[in-house]
Amino acid sequence: MGMSVTVSAATDQDAEQILKLQYLCYQPEAALYDDYSIPPLTQTLDDLRAELSDACVVVARLGTEVVGAVRGTVGADGTAAIGTLVVHPRMQRHGLGGRLLTAVEERLATERSAKRYRLTAGHRSEGNLRLYRSHGYAPVGTEQVSPRLSRITLEKEAAGVEGAPQDYVASA
């Protein structure tokens, strides 16, 4: 019998596994842009632990192994910055990234009163951009970070926010 992947809040004990996972997952991104100095690859365990204490961090577990993670914070204006969404390569393409994104959005809205969500992706990160667009994010800006990298910012309104698209269910 196979194990199910569970999605829940991260704990302090998850820090080492999250750091190793983000290091593994960001290798292809670094290669894509020929830049191995990106923050997910240079972050220290102490820095990550500090981030875990401040941010809303959600992990996906297969048994006791952390196979996915995402984090977010909410600014004073109600905008949630979501980042460092990682899924173990062997678990990709099964909807886990979408589950993590939805879970962190829900927690940021209910626990930290997020009104909108913002995230970024590199212009060559086609899979990431496709995932974000499929979850309702739309591009709102592009920043030239280096000659090899443009960072695309995407946003969407939180459900229930005035002006945000709503889903309606008809009943007979």
C-alpha positions in Angstrom: 0.0 0.0 0.0 1.4 3.4 -1.0 1.7 6.4 1.3 -0.3 9.6 0.7 1.3 13.0 0.5 0.0 15.3 3.3 0.2 19.1 3.3 0.6 20.9 6.6 2.3 23.7 8.4 6.1 23.4 8.6 7.8 23.0 12.0 11.3 24.0 13.2 12.3 20.3 12.7 11.7 20.6 9.0 14.4 23.3 8.4 17.2 20.9 7.3 15.0 19.0 4.9 13.5 22.1 3.4 17.0 23.6 2.9 18.3 20.4 1.2 15.1 20.2 -1.0 15.4 23.8 -2.1 19.1 23.2 -2.9 18.1 20.2 -5.1 15.2 21.9 -6.7 17.0 25.2 -7.6 19.9 23.5 -9.4 17.9 23.4 -12.8 16.9 27.1 -12.3 20.5 28.1 -11.7 21.6 26.2 -14.8 18.8 27.7 -16.9 20.1 31.2 -16.1 23.8 30.2 -15.6 23.7 31.8 -12.1 24.5 29.6 -9.0 24.5 32.6 -6.7 20.7 32.7 -6.4 19.3 33.1 -2.8 17.8 29.6 -2.5 21.2 28.1 -3.2 23.1 30.4 -0.9 20.7 30.6 2.0 22.1 29.2 5.3 20.3 27.0 7.8 20.3 29.8 10.3 18.8 32.2 7.8 16.1 29.6 6.9 15.3 29.0 10.6 14.8 32.7 11.0 12.6 32.8 8.0 10.5 29.8 9.3 9.8 31.7 12.5 8.5 34.8 10.7 6.9 33.4 7.5 3.9 31.2 6.8 5.6 28.0 5.6 3.7 24.9 4.3 5.3 21.6 3.5 4.2 18.4 1.7 5.3 15.2 3.4 5.5 11.7 2.0 5.7 9.8 5.3 8.4 11.7 7.3 10.2 13.1 4.2 9.5 16.7 3.1 8.9 16.5 -0.6 7.6 20.0 -1.2 7.5 23.4 0.5 6.4 27.0 0.0 6.5 30.1 2.1 4.8 33.5 2.2 4.6 36.7 4.2 2.0 39.5 4.3 2.9 43.2 4.2 1.1 46.0 5.9 -1.0 46.7 2.7 -2.3 43.1 2.7 -0.2 41.9 -0.2 1.2 38.4 0.4 4.6 37.7 -1.1 4.8 34.0 -1.9 8.1 32.4 -2.7 10.5 29.4 -2.8 7.9 26.9 -4.0 9.7 23.6 -4.4 8.6 20.1 -5.2 11.0 17.1 -5.2 11.8 16.2 -8.9 10.4 12.7 -8.5 7.1 14.2 -7.2 6.7 16.9 -9.9 3.9 16.9 -12.5 1.4 15.3 -10.1 -0.4 18.5 -8.9 1.6 18.9 -5.7 2.9 22.4 -6.6 -0.7 23.5 -7.1 -1.8 21.9 -3.8 1.0 23.7 -1.9 0.2 27.0 -3.6 -3.5 26.7 -2.7 -2.6 25.7 0.9 -0.3 28.7 1.5 -2.8 31.1 -0.1 -5.5 29.8 2.3 -3.3 30.1 5.3 -2.1 33.6 4.4 -5.7 34.7 3.9 -7.2 33.2 7.1 -4.2 33.6 9.5 -2.7 36.9 8.1 -5.5 38.6 6.3 -3.9 38.6 2.9 -5.9 40.6 0.3 -3.9 39.7 -2.7 -1.0 37.4 -3.6 2.2 38.3 -5.5 5.0 36.0 -6.7 7.8 36.1 -9.2 9.4 33.8 -11.8 12.2 34.0 -14.2 11.3 34.7 -17.8 12.6 31.3 -18.9 10.9 29.3 -16.1 8.0 28.1 -18.3 6.8 25.4 -16.0 6.5 27.8 -13.0 4.8 30.5 -15.1 2.3 27.9 -16.5 1.5 26.7 -12.9 1.0 30.3 -11.7 -1.2 31.2 -14.6 -3.3 28.1 -14.1 -4.0 29.2 -10.6 -5.3 32.6 -11.6 -2.1 34.7 -11.5 -1.6 37.4 -14.1 1.6 39.2 -15.0 1.8 42.8 -13.7 5.4 43.7 -14.4 8.8 42.6 -15.5 12.2 43.6 -14.1 15.5 43.2 -15.8 17.7 41.6 -13.0 20.8 40.9 -15.1 21.6 40.4 -18.8 20.5 36.8 -18.5 17.4 37.2 -16.2 14.2 39.1 -16.3 11.9 38.5 -13.3 8.2 38.5 -14.1 5.9 39.5 -11.2 2.4 38.0 -11.2 -0.5 38.8 -8.9 -4.1 37.7 -8.1 -6.7 38.9 -5.6 -7.6 36.8 -2.7 -11.0 35.1 -2.8 -13.7 37.3 -1.3 -11.9 40.5 -2.0 -14.0 43.1 -3.7 -13.3 43.1 -7.4 -11.9 39.6 -7.3 -13.4 36.9 -9.6 -15.8 34.7 -7.7 -16.9 31.1 -8.4 -20.6 30.5 -8.3 -22.4 27.2 -8.0 -25.9 26.9 -9.4 -28.4 24.7 -7.6 -31.8 23.5 -8.7 
